[in-house]
Amino acid sequence: MFSQRFILKKIGQIFLHIIFWYGILLFYTYFFGVDSSDYNYVKDFSFFLMPITIATTYVFIYKIIPDYLITKRYILFGLYSLYAFIISAYLIVISVFYGLIYLSNFQYTNMAPISKSLLFVGISVYLVVIVVSAFKLLKLNLKHSEDTKKLETKILETQLKLKEQELNYLKMQIHPHFLFNTLNTMYGFALKKADETPEMILKLSNLLDYLLYQVDKPFVALQDEINHIDDYIELEKMRFIDTLQVNFNTENILEDTKIAPMLLIPFIENSFKHGNLKQGALQINIKLFCKNGTIFFEIENTTSNSLTSENGIGLENIKKRLNLLYKDKHHLDIKNTNGLFKVHLKLITN
């Protein structure tokens, strides 16, 4: 099937070449027939000139241009072009003598007027060579541009797949890290047979629902992320009992605002995990608001361990995700001063 299609394509190309060169033959016949009534002379002279034109043209479009000009081997291109010009010019001179000797029987006045001039004969041949070479060069450039575009598209697709794989890997890291901390808390309540255990299970169920059905989406509603954070905070309040003070304030949250799922929770989880009790309580202040298509997220907690807080698994994970999802569209500032660990995150969503 493939070979049959290839053969038909080649036959079609040959047919087009035949039609083209027949057109050139008609052009020569008309051009050299100006002011001449000897049709046989004009026809024979045009036929003699055709092999010179065809050979010179094919040498340029199938050898010199593809092998030397397109590959930017300009010195060789100039050298071989000079060779082709010298040989073709020599053959053009022979064609004029052919017209004089064989077609006019050495009678200069019997020659077609235009065929007497080497300049006009040369122009007729090289005009065809230049025009066809120009079309060939244009075709090669278009093909090169198309191939370059396809290659760039493949490279972009490959990069996108790699980024998707890396992003999925980072998401997989979030799940066990988060669940490990939450289940440990629930285990402690179960051992104590605390009354809060059923409510904790319900909160965990909501969180698992979010993890299973929302986290694989590229983006979710910001309000869904807020609900997820609320459930997480409620779970932590049960664990800390009276030693936790959390202020979570949200402002100007629009329904159409989107965010990557599980993007903010690692910062909050980090505050609980590495926060330090001051005056018998862990103080955490969280603020989330939107303004002009930008999400602003701020969180601070009491702490005494800057190294652990700034380089935990969760924060390293989130930095990588931010670079993948919000490259050049986010600003993250993390500070640990005067016993307070502060995170300021700005996300441009439009």
Residue, then its C-alpha position, 0 to 999 in steps of 0.5 A: m500500500f505504501s509503495q503503491r502510494f509512493i509510486l503514484k506520487k512519483i508519477g505525479q511529480i514526473f508528469l508535472h515536470i513534463i508539463f513544466w518543461y513543455g511550457i518552457l519549450l513553448f516559451y523558447t519557441y515564442f521568444f526566439g520566434v520574434d521577428s523570425s518566419d523560419y519556424n523549423y529553425v526556431k523549433d530546432f534551436s529551442f529543442f537544442l537549448m532545452p537539455i542545457t536549461i534542464a541540466t543546469t536547473y536540476v544541478f542547482i535545485y537538486k545538488i547545489i542549493p540543498d547540499y551547499l546553500i541550505t547547509k550554509r556551506y557558502i564557499l562551496f556553494g559559490l565555487y560549484s555555482l561558478y563551475a555550473f555557470i562556466i559549463s552552461a555558458y560554454l554550452i550556450v555558446i555552442s548552441v549559438f554556433y549550432g544555430l549558425i552552422y547547422l541550422s543556418n548553413f553559415q548564413y548569419t542573416n538566416m538566423a533568428p534575430i534573438s538567437k544571434s545574441l549570446l546575451f539574450v540566449g543566456i538571459s533566457v536560460y538563466l532566467v528559467v534557472i533563477v526562477v525555478s531555483a527561487f521556488k525550490l529555495l522557498k519550498l526548502n525554507l518552508k519545509h525547514s520551518e515546518d520541520t522546525k515547528k514540528l520539532e519545537t512542538k514535540i519538545l514542548e509536548t515532552q517538556l509538558k509531559l515531564k512537568e505533569q509527571e513531576l507534578n503528579y509525583l509531588k502530589m503523591q508526596i503530599h497525600p502520605h505526608f498529610l495522611f500520616n500526620t492526621l491518622n497519628t492524631m486520630y490514633g491518639f484520640a482512639l486510644k483515649k476513647a475520646d468523644e471527639t473521635p466520630e467528629m474527627i472521622l467525619k472531618l477526615s472523611n471530608l478531607l479524603d473526599y477532597l484528596l480523592y476527587q479534587v486533587d487530580k484536577p489542575f485547578v479548583a475553586l478557591q472556596d473549596e480549598i478554603n473549606h479543606i483548610d477549615d476541616y484541617i484546622e478543626l482536626e488540629k484544634m481537636r489534637f491541641i485541645d486548649t493549647l492552640q489559638v488559630n485565627f483564619n480570616t478570608e476576604n473578597i473570595l470570588e466564586d470564579t477564583k481558581i487555585a491549584p488544589m492542596l497548594l496552601i495546606p502545606f504552609i498551614e501543616n508546617s505551622f502546626k508541625h514545627g510551631n512552638l508553644k509560647q506562653g502555653a499556646l501555639q499562636i497561628n494567624i492566617k489571612l487569605f484575600c483576593k484583589n485584582g485577580t491576585i490571591f494573597f496568602e499570609i500565615e505566621n506562627t510562633t516558632s523557635n526552629s528556623l532551619t526545620s521550618e524553612n526546609g521541611i518536606g512540605l515547603e520544599n514540595i510546595k516551592k517546586r509546585l509553585n515553580l511548575l504551576y505559577k512560574d513568573k506568576h508568584h512571589l513567595d517570601i519566608k521569614n523567621t524573625n523574633g520567634l515568628f515564622k512568617v509566610h507571604l505568598k502572592l499568586i497571579t491567577n489572571 
